[in-house]
Amino acid sequence: MKFHVIGITDQPAPFFPPEVLDVIRSSRVFSGGQRHHDIVAPLLPAGAEWIDITVPLDNVFERYQTVPADTPVVVFASGDPLFFGFANTIRRRLPDADISVYPTFNSLQMLAHRLLLPYHDMRIVSLTGRPWPELDRALIEHVPKIGILTDREHTPAAIAHRLLDYGYTHYSMHVGEHLGNPDLERITTLSLTDAAERHFNFPNCLILSPLPSPLFPTFGLPDSSFALLDGREKMITKMPIRLLSLQALDLPGRTVLWDIGACTGSVSIEARLLFPHLRIEAFEIRPECEAIIEENMRRHRAPGIGIHIGDFCSVCSDAISTTPPPDAVFIGGHGGHLRQIMALVKTCLRPGGVIVMNSVSSPVVEQRCPRPSSRQLFEEACSELGFRLLPPTHIKLNDYNPIDILKCELPS
């Protein structure tokens, strides 16, 4: 199939160069959204066929397949069709299609032009039909200038609320509405607090630009900065142990981390801030920990951690079906069900994935209570389940009992 994909703005009387006008005049099958049709309708030749681009897109591409192979389809799209645009969708759906692209400025370029704002250093985030992770990552990485494509759910007000909720207050917001339309276009610069209370006409986009910021990335969050479970200091993985555990997980090269027995969420939050590319899912059996983890996420400006409350062996099946498989797993607590947990993890852990767990060594307790230690249970489970046991790290902090950082790997 042959496609001509033509970029347009909200300008009600768009200007097209002669080459594009020739394409329009010589074609008979056109496609685009309703807004695009309203703009270009006066230019279409008599008897033109129009295919609306609406969801589900399967129906749209079924219509395209009915067009004779020697008849090109002219698609009107917003801005640059290769900038999070419909030309990319055609390439994914019809990789063998012959595509010609005639771009114009995209909305974020137009907004930067109106503001006389250099945009060569701007991080682009699309929230159009997409969830929050890429924006969360940009915030955690302290990107100074962020251009955001919005939709009817991820509005400027919703975005401002998210930044305020997680303490990213060092931005001002520039919002562009109906860019390119001389009658409706509006550019507004305002604080996040004001943006959170405003309604903006759609379509719109926005740019976050930096204010003077006291925020700096932290390597090693102080234990005292976390809200605790019932004020119990022993229910948090201590900072040096936390950092060594993250090192053992080899997170720079991983994509999905599961934190089982997350409790206060300290391991998940430290990992989120140090490795914002990760998708992190925290599992905890105690319902009261959900509010504690959420509080700690806000305290430490760590949005985007998935929280699953309930017995891991029960909620695991839901996580397997709704999240990508993990390639790194930290077991912070197992409630006496270590082998069962590791067996469930094995069913979804990617080949080459690792499991890390901390085991407290207390000679006094071991003498009084001859039950197998956590280390013994871990090693036995590794042997039975076919994990490759890796050398542990042995460490002692202050007056605490020695700790073994245990690690195993699922062979490729």
Secondary structure, DSSP 4 states (H G I P E B T S, - for coil): -EEEEEEE-S-SS----HHHHHHHHT--EEEE-HHHHHHHGGGSPTT-EEEE--SSHHHHHHHHHTS-TTS-EEEEEES-TTSSSHHHHHHHH-TT-EEEEE----HHHHHHHHHT---TTPEEEE-TT--SHHHHHHHHTT-S-EEEE--SSS-HHHHHHHHHHTT--SEEEEEEESTT-TTT-EEEEEEHHHHTT----SSEEEEEEEPP------SS--GGGS--STT-GGGS--HHHHHHHHHHHTGGG-SEEEEET-TT-HHHHHHHHH-TTSEEEEEES-TTHHHHHHHHHHHTT----EEEES-HHHHHHHHHHHSPPPSEEEES--TT-HHHHHHHHHTTPPTT-EEEEEEE--HHHHHH--SPPHHHHHHHHHHHHTPEEEEEEEE--TTSPPEEEEEEE---
